[in-house]
Amino acid sequence: MKKQKIGSCTTMLVGKDASIDGSTLIARSEDGAGDGANPKRFVVVNPTDQPREYHSVLSPVVLNLPEDPLRYTSTPEADLKSGLWAAAGINSDNVAMSATETITTNSRILGVDPLVEDGLGEENFVTITLPYIHSAREGVQRLGALLEAYGTYESNGIAFSDQEEVWYFESIGGHHWAAIRIPDDAYVIAPNRFNIDHFDFDSDDTLFAADLPDLINTYHLNPDPDEVNLRHIFGSATVKDTHYNNPRAWFGQQYLNPEIKQDPFDQDLPFICHTAHKITVEDMQWILCSHYQNTVYDPYGISTEAQQKLLRPIGINRNHETHILQIRSDVPADIAGIHWLAFGPNTFNALIPFYANVTDTPAAYRDTPKNFDLQSVYWLSRATGIFGDTNYDLYSDLADQFKLHVVADCRYIQKLADAEFDQQKDISAFLQAQNQKMADLYFTQAMALFGKMTEFGATKMKLRYNLND
């Protein structure tokens, strides 16, 4: 039985010349398909732990994997009954991967190249790709070859990055795919639809299944007489897209390019975007936790209920983990990879900059139980999000101050560690200790936030009666 998915997740990509410090950045909020909890863990997979024979859980695929895997971080499920779903990570060669952004398609391509019931899917991609690649481009090529050989039972977008390049990959039908290198001076915000638009088959900055151009021509798939727009050819343009997908791209683009006026319902919002503003991790965090603030579409706003429910926000109750995978260019390779991570609904959590060059992760992030436990960062973050949602106006300032100070304090820990790491005999152990400091800081501050919310909330309960009321 396949895990049933609806459109979920929001992806953001930033080229090295578009970021404030020359880093490449790929990010995604991993959103579950249903409203219930879907606990996640943060782990390191060391080479000895990587399987040599990989068995998919949701399909009968069995793969013999190479004997020389790299170490990598990942964020798998706490409950493995439906597979690992490793989601995202950075390997020991400082190559990052985020998989996947669920995307849409159309009946024309599915009628030519149907999805493969017994193929590969999101459950598998990180585990069978990330440990074996040494560049972002190589990641595209490996995953493309796997899809051509085994097929896929769903439509997905995948991001890869290294110190120089950012690539975005989209599956097409059951066995086809296309990928594009994001220009160094550009950014992308990709919701749950086919996202790549203008595409040049003759460019060094594109990769694709070898027969893709012939497929388009043979089956008359291109509706445009004078251009190749993959979104028009393989994607959708439905009413659902105007409410569920397009507005998320619109809102993020408005934040980074307020000078450009666009329509949230526009089916042709651009894929590749440019801004004069140098993009920060904080910008990405704000976009990924956003809910149409200062518009009539804000679920926490003062507009009508119909307006507040019209558009699907980016920050949502189904956020289970959010990552920003940063490959820095201004530091040595030992400390270049930073796996920023947050658990739970994005409006009430904070991203922590964990060093990727480690062999283990902090227990409060690693050992997430299947059932509720406030000693787990995942469950604490989820509880805080639920609490905050009951009275956003009361709690939002507390949450904003929490984000500000936690991220600032962790950046300070990182600053000191960056300056001291090369004096250490065991660099990995040293970085692991810094990660523990940041995890302890987050847990302490998140528990304090939860306590303040409890105190504030007690005075607002409806079940109350004072003698002088």
Secondary structure by P-SEA (a helix, b strand, c coil): ccccccbbbbbbbbccccccccbbbbbbcccccccccbbbbbbbbcccccccbbbbcccccccccccbbbbbbbbbbcccccccccccccccccbbbbccccccccaaaaaacccccccccccccccccccccccaaaaaaaaaaaaaaccccccbbbbbbcccbbbbbbbcccccbbbbbccccbbbbbccccccccccccccccccccaaaaaaaaaccccccccccccccccccccccccccaaaaaaaaaaacccbbbbccccccccbbbbcccccaaaaaaaaacccccccccccccccccccccccccccccccbbbbbbbcccccccccccccccccccccbbbbbcccccccccccccccccccccccaaaaaaaaaaaaaacccccaaaaaaaaaaaaaaaaaaaaaaaacccccccaaaaaaaaaaaaaaaaaaaaaaaaaaaaaaaaaaccccccccc
